[in-house]
Amino acid sequence: MFSRFKSAARILLKGEPNKKNRNPIPAITREELAEVKQFFPREKFFILGHARSGTTLLMRLLRLHPEIHCNYQAHFFTRKPLLKSLVDSAEIEEWLARKSNRWNHGRDLSPLVLRAAADFIMERDAARKGKNIVGDKSPSSVIHGQVVRDMHSLYPDAKVVNIVRDGRDVLISERFRNFVEDSKFLTAEDKRIIADLKTDPAPFSDGRRSLFTETFIRNIAKRWADDLTEIDSEGKRLYGNKYIFLRYEDMLAKPYVELSRLWKFLGVKKISNTLEKKLLAEMSSNPDEEWQTKRNEGVASLLSKGQAGNWQRLFTSRDKALYKEIAGDVLVKWGYEKDGNW
């Protein structure tokens, strides 16, 4: 009893104690979802995929359809600080869940605030384009399965498209992008490799000398393997038939077949035969390659961008052995190799 009096006196003198951490942000309910769709009725989708896996090309191709708009990269769920940071504090929770706040009907408003913010951002663009299906493409490399869990808590009604690319080509593309951009994460050893590459590219172009440090291979290969494994698992578990995946290499080989499959999945009413010619025209350009050439032509010119199988001529025997050790089983799972004998 005495401790209760002390606590009451403390509150009278100093006010309610500040809570350091907020409770978990609640998922949107079925009733709230129905309400929010009265204001933001367009169907939503999200393109996921590890960085350098073709997410940008897929976005460009999908939005060729007259019913579909897609833009990039909101990173609602895929790169910190994330959409949920808008309400991720004890003070914001106290405001949005406050009992005297009669707008909340006795429930934390956080999921509605987050959903409304993301919906408005996407639907504003789609309305300008006159499109009724809208999506965001934001690649993910480090958050893995949590991306899908966070997404599902706000967008259980959305559709998810996951694009997968051979992790060895992802590794090469990531490496050259870092070289071209002169990334702040380059080590002294990385910079020595760049200098030698510029001086004499020949041994790097036929597998005699490695483009990579061991640390780089281990980090990127593990991220790729974890990302594919977790996003595919959580996508199937949480979204079921509203989740679909495709391989980047299949999209290059048969674009009209793969895009038609995706357009049907996203719910378009009609697929015109004229879209095949538009797909081929769009694929003939490569804005990323043009950007890299302008940024650092000397390094960018050493790699054919967007092609499948670059790793076959660029990997050294050490590179292959390391990659097999870290992600060889994932390559087999996704059909890039039949077994470990490559």
N, C-alpha and C positions, 0 to 999 in steps of 0.2 A: 504494500500500500504506500509506504514511504517513497519507494522508487517511482511510483506513478505520480505522486505529488511533485517530486523533483522534475520529472519529465514534463509535466504540465506547466510548471513554473518556468522551465527553460524555454518552452515554446512561446509562452506569454511574453517573455523578455526578449527573446532572440528570433522568434518566428520558427516556422517549420525547418528542420535540417535539410540541407541540400543533398539530393541523391546524386551520387557520382556517376552511376551507369543507368541507362534506360533498360526497360524490359525488352525482350525480343519484339521486333516490329511484327504485328500480326499479319497474316495472309488476308487477302481480299476475300470477302464472302461471296456466295452465289448471289445474294440479294444486292450487295453493293455492286457487283459486276453488272447485273441487269440495269441498275440505275445509271452507272457511268456510261454504258453503251447507248443510252438515250441521247447523251450529249456528244459522244465520240463513236459513231456507229461503224466506221470503216474496219474491215478485217485486218488484223495485224500478223506480221511474221518477222522472224529474226534469223539472219544468216550468221552462223557460227563457224569457226574453223581456226586452226592454229595460224599465227602470223606467217605470211609468205606462202599460203596454201591456195591462193586463187580467189579469195573472197571478193576482191575488187572486180575482177573480171566477171565473176558470177553475178554480182550486183548490176554491172553494166548490161549484161545480157538479159537478166530477168526483167528489167524495167523497159526493155524494148516493146514488151506487150502493152497494148493500149489501156489495159485495165490496172496495170501494176506500176506503182512508184516505189523506189527504194533509194535511200541515201546512206551516208556514212559520216563519221563514226561517232555516234552518240555515246557509246560505251556506258550505257545505262547499267550494265551488269558485268562488264568485262575488264574494266580498268579503273583503279582507284582514282578519285575518292568514291565513285559509284553513285548511282541515283539515290540510294538509301541514305547517303550522308546528309541529304536535305533535312531529314527528321531524326538523325541518329544521335540524339543527345537527351539527357534526362530533362533538360529545360523544355525542349520542344515536345517531348512526350507529356510533360505535366500540362502544357498549354493545350495540346490537341485532345487529351483524354480527361481534362478537368471536368469535374461533375457540374460546375456552374456554367460550363460551355454547352448550352442547350442545342447547338448545331450538331453536336456529335452523337446525339441519341444514346448516350451512355457508353460509347465505344471509341477507342482511339481512332482518330481520323487519318493517321499516318498512311495506311495503304491507299486511301482515296486521294490524298494529296500527291503521292508519288505517281499513281496511275494517271491522274489528270494531267500532271506535268508532262509525262512522257507522251501521252496520247495527243496533247495539244501540239507538241513539237513535231510529231510525225504527221498528224492530220493537216496541220497548217500547210506543209509542203505539198501533200497529196491533193489538197483542195486547189492549190494554185495550178497544178498539172491536170486537174480534172480526172484524177484516178481514184478508184474506190477500194483498192487493196494496197496497203502500205507496209513497208518493212524497213528495218535498219540492219546494216551489216557492220559488225564490230568484232574483229578477230580477238582471240583469247590465247594467252600463252602460259599464264601462271596461276590463274584462279581455278581452272579446271571444272570439276563437277559442281562447285558452289555457284558458278554462273547459271546453270540450269535450275538449281534450287531457288535462287533469288528471283529468277525470271518467272518461274512457275507460281511463286507466291503472289505476284502481281498480274501475271498474264497466263492464267491456266487455260484461257480460251485461244491463245495464239498458236501459230504453227512454227516449227523450228526446222531450218534447213542447215545441215552440217556438211561442209565440204572438207574432204580429206585428200592430202597430197603425199606422195612418197616422201618420208621423212628425210631421206638422204638429199633429195633436191631442195627440201625446205632448209636444210642445214646450209647448203651452198648459197641459196638465195639470201638467207639471213646474213651470211658472212659478207657477201658482196655489198649488201645494203649498208652494213656497218662500215665497210671500207670506203664506200662512196660518200657517206655522210660524215666520215671522220668521227665516228661515235665517241662520246665522252667516256665510254666504258672500255675503249681499247687500251690494252696493256702495252708495256714496253716491247714485249715479245711480238704482240700483234703488229706494232708499228714497224718492227724490223722486217716482218713478213711482207707488209705493204711495200716497203722500200725495195726489197729484193724482187718483188713481183713487178714493180714498175721498171726496174733495171733489166731484168731478164725473165719474161713470162713463160718461156718455153718449158722449163722443168715443172712448172705448176699446172700446165695445160695437158699433160699426158700421164699424170700419176707418179712422177718421179719425186716430187717434193710436195709436202702437204701445205694446204692453205690454212690449216687449223692448228690451234694449240689443243692439247689433250683436254684441258678444262673446258674449252668452248664446245668440243664435241660432246663431252659428258653432260654439260648443262642443257644444251639445246635438244639433244637426243632424248634425255629424260623428260624434259618439258613436253616434247612432241608425243612421246609414248603415254605419259600421264594424261595429257589433254585429250587425246583420242579415246583412251580407255574410259575415262570418267565421264566425258560429255556424251559419248555414245550410250553408256550404261544408264546414266541419269535421264537422258533424252527418251530412251525406250521406256524406262520405269515410270516417269512422270507424264509424258505426253502420248505414249502409245502410238496410235495411228496418225497423230498430229506431228510426229517426228519423222524426218526423212534424211537420208544421207546420199551423197554421191562422191565419186572419185574425180579429182581434177583431171586425171589422164583420160577418163572416159568422156568428160566434157570436151576436151580438145579433139578427141577422135571422132565423136558423133554428137556435135553440139545440138542439132535440131531434135534428135531423139531424147537427149538428156533434158534439154530445156522444156520440151513438150511435156515430159513426165513431171517436171517441177511446176509448170504452169497449171496443169490439171490438179496437182496436189494443192496448190494455193487457191483453187476454186474459180478460175476464169471461166467465162461462159463460152468462149470460142477461140480457137487457135487457127489463124490464117496461114495458108501456105506461103504467103509473101514474107513471113517472119524468117524463113530459112535464109533468104538472101540477105536480110538485115543482120542476122546473126553472123554470117560469114564476113560481111563488111565491117562489123564492129570488132570482130576478132583479128582483123588485119592490122588494126592499130594497137599500139601499146604505150599509153601515156606514161606509165611508170618507167619504161625503158628510155623514153624521150627525156623525162625528168632527170634520171640518173646520168644520162649522157651530158646534159647541160651542167649538172653539178660536178661531175668528175669523169670526163670522157676517157682519160687514160686508163682508169680502173674499170669503168663500166663496159668498155668495148671488149674486155677479155671474156665476157660471159654472154651467151645467147639467152636472152630473157624469156621466161615463160615456157620454155621447152621442157619436155619430160626426158629424164635419163641423163642429165648433165653429169650426175655423180659418177657414171660409168667410166668417163675418161679423166675425171679430176680426183677421184679418191685414190689414195695410196693404200698399200696393203695394211699399214697400221690403222688408217682411217676405217677401213672395212672391219678389221678385228675389233676395234673399239665400239663401232656402231652395233655390230652383232651382239657384243656383250651387254649393251645397255638396252637396245630396242629391237633386237633381231626377232623376238617372238611376236612383237606387234606388227612388224613387216609381213610376217607369215600370215597372221590373223587377217590382215586387210588385203591379202592376195598379191602383195608386191614380190614375194618370193615363195617358192613351194616348201623350202626348208632352209636350214642354215648353211647350205653349201653354195655360197655365191662369192 
